[in-house]
Amino acid sequence: MLQSFSIRTTKRDEMLDITHLVEEAVQTSGIKEGVALVYCPHTTAGITINENADPDVKRDMIRRFDETYPWTHPLDRHAEGNTAAHLKASTVGVSQHVIITNGKLLLGTWQGIYFCEYDGPRQRTFYVKVWG
């Protein structure tokens, strides 16, 4: 089963917790044992799994990505001027797999699934494919 989700980002760089939407996709699928694939079809955004208890983790990650990939660099040649966003998205990656057991996502105590925006604000789409 494939489900599409549309979200609106509000900042240039942000991490949106989409765990509840992925859980919704699993519940809708009726799959009790299997895998959920969360996929982002954008070149300046990505999907990651990380801590969802302390909001400082998200802030620190965004800050460190900005330090590693500054928004402007004198040698960047990409006409759109968003080379940093492409680098951040490539580093994070476009997808994550999560095991489903007993009809629930198998995530650690502190884990959440995040849509990572690096070139916002924008209207974005991500997909969840569930199979058992």
N, C-alpha and C positions, 0 to 999 in steps of 0.2 A: 504494500500500500504506500502510495506517494502522496504527501501533503505539502502544500505551498503556504508559506506565511509571509505577510507583508508587514514591515515595521518602518517606523519613521525615526531616523536618528536626528539629534538636535545640536550636535557639536561636531567639530572637525574630527576629533579623536574621542572615542568613548567605547565603553564595554557595556553592552546591554545583556542582562541576565535573561536568557530565553529558556531556562530549564523548564519552567511551567508549560511553555508551548510544546516542547518536545515530549513532556509527560502527557500532555493532552493528545498528541499524535499517537502515542503508544496506547493510551486508553481507547481511543477511537478505533484503532486497528484490531483490538481484541486479541492481539498476540500475547501469549503468556511467557514463552521462552523463545528468545531470538536476539536480534540485533537492530539497533536504530542507527542509521547513518544521517548525520546532520551536515548539509552541504550548502556552501555559499557560492553563487555563480558570478561573483564580482571580483575584479582585479585589484580593488583598493579596499577590500574588507575581508574578514576571515572568521573562523570559528575556533574557539579554544575551550578547554576545560581547565578551571583553576579555582582557587579559593573563593567562596561566596560569603564568608562570615565577616571578614574585616574589609570595609570599603577602601582602606588605605592600600590594599594589594592592587586594586584596579588603578588607583591614582599613581602608585609607584611604577607600575608596568607602563602606563602611558608616558610618564615622565622619562623613564629610562629608554623607551623606544624613541622619544623625541631627541634625547641626548645622542643615541646611536645613529639615528637617521634624521638629521635636522631638516626642517621643511625647505629651507633654501640652501643651496650649495653652489658655489661659482662654476663648478664643472658639470653640473646637471644640464642636459640638453633636451630633455623631454618637453615638447611644446606646451603641454597642459600645465606644466609646473608642479606636478604632484608625484614626482619620483619617490619621495619619502613614503607616500602612501602605498605605492607599489612594493617597495622594499619591506615595509611593515607587514603587509598582507602575505607576501611570500614567506616571511619568517614565521608567522603564525600558522599559515596553511588554510586551505579552503574547506576542510572537513574534519569531523571527528566521528568515531564509532563508539557506541555505548552498548554494553550487554544488557539485555532485558531478561530478568528472571522473576518468576511469580507475578508477571504483568507489570513490573516496575523497573525503572532504570537502575542499574547497578552502579551507583556513584558513591564515592567516599563521603564521610561525614561532612567535610568542609567543601566538597566540590560542587560547582555549578557550571552550566554550559553558557558560554558567552558569544554573542555576535559582536565582533570587533570592527568598529568603524574607524577608518583612517583618512577619509576624504569627504566628510559630511559638512553640513547636514544634508541628508538625502532620504528619499523613499527607497527602501531596500527589500529584497526578497531572499528568503532562504527556504530550503527544502528539507523534509524529513522523510526518509524511506525506511519503512519498518518491514522486516521479514522474519519468519520463524522457521 
